[in-house]
Amino acid sequence: MSAVRILVADPDPDFSSEIAEACAPSGVELAASCETLEQVHPIAARVEPDVVLFGPGLADRRLLPLVQDILAAFEELGVVIITSQLTAEFLHDALAAGAQDILEIPVDGSQLLASIRRAHDLSHGKAAMSKKFEAPASPCRVVTVFSTKGGVGKTVIATNLATALANRNARVAIVDLDLQFGDVGVVCQLQPEHTIHDTIELGPDPTRHMIEPLLARHFTGFKALLAPTEPQLADLISPQTILGVLKALEEAYEYVIVDTPPSFNDHVLAVLDRSDDVCLVATLDIPAIKNVKLCVRTMDLLGYPRERTHLILNRTDRRIGLHPEEVEQSVGMQISVSLPSDRAVPLSVNKGVPVVEDAPRSPVARGIVSLAERMSAAGAKSSLAVG
């Protein structure tokens, strides 16, 4: 893999040195640096960087017209902005100008490198981004619960959605695709006698009968294919293995719910290609809104139709200063379901009982049931179309 070359722009020369030091061992190299906005365009033309990184000394509204200009001039250029104070207004305007990512200091090394690589991948348009979405011709409905930010409640939503669908007498399986740090087993208090790692031995085209013994049964009726118990085992599981598992499960179940890690890795891309619905989870905080907006943009580039994406706003609370309407305006999508902040959720997690079972009358449980009803209605239409 060739190195990602960056141009760092900030008045403080120490900032460029710190960035170069953080990137040195990672395949990201400093191609050049400059101290003013006026220097960016000519230096970019000379050194042809993959990504321009603007530091906090230049991260204000005067920067945004330049971002638009350089992105128009250099087709495959990525832009990352690091700011000392990230506001909702600046986030919205910077993303609208075309920046791939905006970070707020302090920024750790892994976060910085991930942001630079994401900007590079988006701007260069990986081969995967040129493919068209083709929904699987199957009566089974594959529902992927996804976010590019961790800690937003994907696993709780996925397991409760599986429970709500199972309560409607549907055959439901859930796959924990967070191969390193999956929590489906923990949240549901399921013992991992078998995990998705065991599917490697079944070959690229396992049958439903081969997969079935590997599933753990939850007391509410759904079955779960759990994540490996050791993080290092994740590297042994290929996207082709995941696709084989999905195809087998689609033959046996009406719904397959996929809980995901917070990144567009190869496993997630493989699953998104087979998904009928994507539940995109966000919370009412600026980092989460930024990530979901970038996520929607990436999914647009990948060719996933907007009508199959459902924006789920989790832990809503108007007292924290941001409102759902602001999320819709920033992301450019309507919220499908709002799930309020509710102490019933952590109480149910600690019991190992889904909140739709433990507190069925709670607002959050009712919200998840309404999401399940939407999936059921969509599934019925799909079955009619297939039939």
C-alpha positions in Angstrom: 0.0 0.0 0.0 1.5 3.4 -1.0 1.9 6.1 1.6 -0.8 8.7 2.1 1.0 12.1 1.5 -0.4 15.1 3.5 0.0 18.8 3.3 -0.3 20.4 6.7 -1.4 24.1 6.9 -1.2 25.9 10.2 0.6 29.1 11.4 2.4 27.1 14.2 5.4 25.2 12.8 5.4 23.0 15.9 1.9 21.7 14.8 3.3 20.4 11.6 6.2 18.7 13.4 3.8 17.1 15.8 1.6 15.8 13.0 4.7 14.4 11.2 5.8 12.7 14.3 2.4 11.1 14.9 2.1 9.9 11.3 5.7 8.7 10.9 5.4 4.9 11.6 1.9 4.5 9.9 2.3 4.9 6.2 1.2 8.6 6.3 4.0 11.0 5.4 4.3 14.8 5.5 4.7 16.0 1.9 4.9 19.7 2.8 3.7 22.3 5.3 2.7 25.9 5.1 1.5 28.7 7.4 -1.1 30.7 5.5 -4.2 30.0 3.5 -2.7 31.8 0.5 0.1 29.2 0.3 -2.1 26.1 0.2 -3.1 26.2 -3.4 0.3 26.7 -5.0 2.0 24.2 -2.7 -0.7 21.7 -3.3 -0.2 22.1 -7.1 3.5 21.5 -6.6 3.6 18.5 -4.2 0.3 16.9 -5.2 -0.7 15.7 -1.7 -3.5 13.2 -1.1 -4.9 15.0 1.9 -4.7 18.6 3.1 -4.8 18.9 6.9 -5.8 22.3 8.2 -4.7 23.0 11.8 -6.6 25.0 14.5 -4.8 28.2 13.7 -6.6 28.3 10.3 -9.9 26.6 11.3 -12.4 29.4 11.0 -15.0 30.5 8.4 -12.4 32.2 6.2 -11.1 28.7 5.5 -14.3 27.4 3.9 -14.1 29.1 0.5 -10.6 27.8 0.1 -11.7 24.3 0.8 -14.3 24.6 -2.0 -11.7 26.0 -4.4 -9.0 23.4 -3.8 -11.5 20.5 -4.0 -12.7 21.9 -7.3 -9.1 22.2 -8.6 -7.8 18.9 -7.3 -10.4 16.1 -7.9 -8.8 13.5 -5.7 -7.8 15.7 -2.8 -9.1 15.0 0.7 -9.5 17.6 3.4 -9.4 17.2 7.2 -9.9 20.2 9.6 -8.7 20.2 13.2 -10.4 22.9 15.3 -10.0 24.0 18.9 -13.8 24.3 19.3 -16.2 22.4 17.2 -19.6 24.1 16.9 -22.7 22.7 15.1 -22.7 25.6 12.8 -19.0 25.2 11.8 -19.4 21.5 11.4 -22.4 21.9 9.1 -20.7 24.6 7.0 -17.3 22.7 6.8 -19.0 19.5 5.6 -21.1 21.4 3.1 -17.8 22.9 1.8 -16.6 19.4 1.1 -14.3 18.6 4.0 -14.2 14.8 4.7 -13.7 15.1 8.4 -13.5 17.7 11.2 -11.8 16.9 14.5 -11.7 18.8 17.8 -8.6 18.9 19.8 -7.3 17.1 21.7 -6.9 14.4 19.0 -5.1 11.2 19.7 -2.8 9.5 17.1 -5.2 6.7 16.1 -8.1 9.1 15.6 -5.9 11.4 13.5 -4.6 8.5 11.3 -8.1 7.1 10.9 -9.4 10.5 9.8 -6.6 11.0 7.3 -7.1 7.6 5.7 -10.9 8.0 5.6 -10.4 11.3 3.8 -8.0 9.7 1.4 -10.3 6.8 0.7 -13.3 9.0 0.1 -11.6 11.4 -2.2 -9.8 8.7 -4.2 -13.1 6.8 -4.6 -12.2 3.2 -3.8 -13.4 0.6 -6.3 -16.1 -0.4 -3.9 -17.6 3.1 -4.2 -18.3 2.7 -7.9 -20.4 -0.4 -7.6 -24.2 -0.2 -7.7 -26.4 -1.5 -4.9 -28.3 -4.7 -5.7 -30.8 -5.9 -3.1 -30.7 -9.6 -2.5 -33.6 -11.5 -4.1 -34.6 -13.3 -0.9 -37.8 -13.3 1.2 -35.5 -12.8 4.2 -35.0 -9.2 5.3 -31.4 -8.3 6.3 -31.4 -5.3 8.7 -28.0 -3.8 9.5 -27.6 -1.6 12.6 -24.7 0.7 11.9 -22.9 3.9 13.0 -19.4 5.1 12.4 -19.2 6.2 16.0 -18.9 3.8 18.9 -21.0 4.1 22.1 -24.3 5.2 20.4 -26.3 2.1 21.4 -26.1 -0.1 18.3 -26.0 -3.3 20.2 -28.9 -2.5 22.5 -31.0 -1.4 19.5 -30.1 -4.5 17.5 -30.9 -7.0 20.3 -34.1 -5.3 21.1 -35.2 -5.1 17.5 -34.5 -8.8 17.2 -36.6 -9.4 20.3 -39.5 -7.2 19.1 -39.5 -9.1 15.7 -39.4 -12.4 17.5 -42.3 -11.4 19.6 -44.3 -11.0 16.4 -43.7 -14.8 15.8 -41.0 -14.1 13.2 -37.9 -16.3 12.8 -35.0 -14.0 13.7 -31.3 -14.4 13.8 -28.8 -11.8 14.9 -25.1 -11.7 13.8 -22.5 -9.9 15.9 -20.2 -8.5 13.2 -18.1 -6.5 15.7 -15.5 -9.2 15.4 -13.1 -7.8 17.9 -15.3 -6.3 20.6 -18.8 -7.5 20.0 -21.2 -7.3 23.0 -24.3 -9.1 21.8 -23.4 -12.1 24.0 -22.8 -9.9 27.0 -25.9 -7.8 26.6 -28.1 -10.9 26.2 -26.2 -13.0 28.7 -25.5 -15.7 26.2 -22.6 -18.1 26.7 -20.4 -18.3 23.6 -20.1 -22.1 23.2 -19.7 -21.3 19.5 -18.9 -18.1 17.7 -18.7 -16.8 14.1 -15.0 -17.9 14.1 -16.2 -21.5 14.0 -17.8 -20.8 10.6 -14.4 -20.7 8.9 -14.2 -24.5 9.0 -17.5 -24.7 7.1 -16.0 -23.4 3.9 -17.2 -20.5 1.7 -20.7 -21.9 1.1 -22.1 -23.3 4.3 -25.7 -24.5 4.4 -28.4 -23.5 6.9 -28.0 -26.9 8.6 -24.3 -26.4 9.1 -24.8 -22.9 10.6 -27.7 -23.8 12.9 -25.7 -25.7 15.6 -23.4 -22.6 16.0 -26.3 -20.3 17.0 -27.1 -19.5 20.7 -30.8 -19.3 21.5 -32.1 -16.4 23.4 -35.1 -17.0 25.8 -37.2 -14.5 23.8 -36.9 -16.7 20.7 -34.3 -15.2 18.4 -31.0 -16.9 17.8 -27.5 -15.3 17.8 -24.2 -15.9 16.1 -21.8 -14.4 18.5 -18.5 -12.6 18.0 -15.2 -14.4 18.7 -14.1 -14.5 22.3 -10.5 -13.3 21.4 -10.0 -10.0 19.4 -7.1 -11.5 17.4 -9.4 -14.1 15.8 -11.1 -11.3 13.9 -8.3 -11.2 11.3 -8.9 -14.8 10.4 -12.5 -14.2 9.3 -12.8 -13.0 5.7 -15.7 -11.0 4.1 -16.3 -14.0 2.0 -16.9 -16.1 5.1 -19.4 -13.5 6.3 -21.3 -13.5 3.0 -21.5 -17.3 3.1 -23.0 -17.1 6.6 -25.5 -14.5 5.6 -26.7 -16.5 2.6 -27.2 -19.5 4.8 -29.1 -17.6 7.4 -31.3 -16.0 4.8 -32.5 -19.5 3.8 -33.7 -20.2 7.3 -34.9 -16.9 8.8 -37.3 -14.2 8.0 -35.1 -11.5 9.5 -31.3 -11.3 10.0 -30.2 -8.5 12.2 -26.5 -7.5 11.9 -24.8 -5.6 14.7 -21.7 -3.9 13.4 -18.4 -2.2 14.4 -18.1 1.6 14.1 -16.2 1.6 10.7 -16.6 1.0 7.0 -14.3 -2.1 7.0 -14.5 -4.8 4.4 -16.8 -7.0 6.5 -19.3 -4.1 6.9 -19.2 -3.2 3.2 -20.0 -6.9 2.4 -23.0 -6.9 4.7 -24.3 -3.5 3.5 -24.3 -4.9 0.0 -26.8 -7.5 1.1 -28.9 -5.3 3.4 -32.5 -4.5 2.8 -32.5 -1.9 5.5 -29.8 0.0 7.3 -30.6 1.5 10.7 -28.1 4.4 11.1 -27.8 5.3 14.8 -26.9 8.7 16.1 -27.1 10.5 19.4 -27.6 14.2 20.3 -24.0 15.3 20.4 -21.9 17.1 17.9 -19.3 14.3 17.3 -22.1 11.8 16.6 -23.9 14.2 14.2 -20.6 14.8 12.4 -20.0 11.1 12.0 -23.5 10.3 10.9 -23.3 13.0 8.2 -20.1 11.6 6.9 -21.6 8.2 7.1 -24.6 9.2 4.9 -22.2 10.9 2.4 -20.1 7.7 2.2 -23.2 5.5 1.7 -24.3 7.9 -1.1 -20.9 7.4 -2.7 -21.2 3.7 -2.3 -24.6 3.7 -4.1 -26.8 2.6 -1.2 -30.3 4.0 -1.8 -31.5 6.5 0.8 -35.0 4.9 1.0 -33.4 1.8 2.6 -31.6 3.9 5.3 -33.4 4.7 8.5 -32.0 7.4 10.8 -32.4 6.3 14.5 -31.9 9.0 17.0 -31.0 7.4 20.3 -31.0 8.8 23.9 -32.9 12.0 22.9 -33.2 14.7 25.6 -34.0 18.3 24.7 -32.3 19.5 27.9 -28.8 18.9 26.5 -29.0 21.8 24.0 -29.4 20.1 20.7 -32.7 19.2 19.1 -33.8 16.5 16.6 -34.7 19.1 14.0 -31.0 20.3 14.0 -29.9 16.7 13.4 -32.3 16.4 10.4 -31.1 19.7 9.0 -27.4 18.8 9.4 -27.6 15.2 8.1 -30.2 15.9 5.3 -32.4 13.0 6.4 -35.6 12.7 8.3 -35.5 10.8 11.6 -37.3 7.5 11.4 -37.5 6.8 15.1 -36.5 8.8 18.2 -35.6 6.8 21.2 -35.6 8.9 24.4 -33.0 8.7 27.1 -34.5 6.2 29.6 -33.0 4.6 32.7 -35.0 1.5 31.8 -32.3 0.7 29.2 -29.2 0.4 31.5 -31.4 -1.4 34.1 -32.5 -4.0 31.5 -28.9 -4.4 30.2 -27.7 -5.1 33.6 -30.4 -7.8 34.0 -29.6 -9.3 30.6 -33.2 -8.8 29.5 -34.1 -6.7 26.5 -36.0 -3.5 27.4 -38.9 -4.4 25.2 -39.4 -7.4 27.5 -38.3 -5.8 30.8 -40.1 -2.5 30.5 -42.5 -2.9 27.5 -44.5 0.2 28.3 -41.5 2.5 28.5 -41.1 5.1 25.7 -37.9 3.6 24.5 -39.5 0.1 24.2 -42.4 1.5 22.3 -40.0 3.3 19.9 -38.2 0.0 19.2 -41.5 -1.8 18.7 -42.6 0.8 16.2 -39.3 0.2 14.3 -40.0 -3.5 14.3 -43.5 -2.8 12.9 -42.0 -0.8 10.1 -39.6 -3.6 9.3 -42.5 -6.1 9.4 -44.6 -4.0 7.0 -41.6 -3.6 4.6 -41.0 -7.4 4.8 -44.6 -8.1 4.0 -44.4 -6.0 0.9 -41.1 -7.6 -0.1 -42.6 -11.1 0.3 -45.6 -10.1 -1.9 -43.2 -8.8 -4.6 -41.1 -12.0 -4.5 -44.2 -14.2 -4.6 
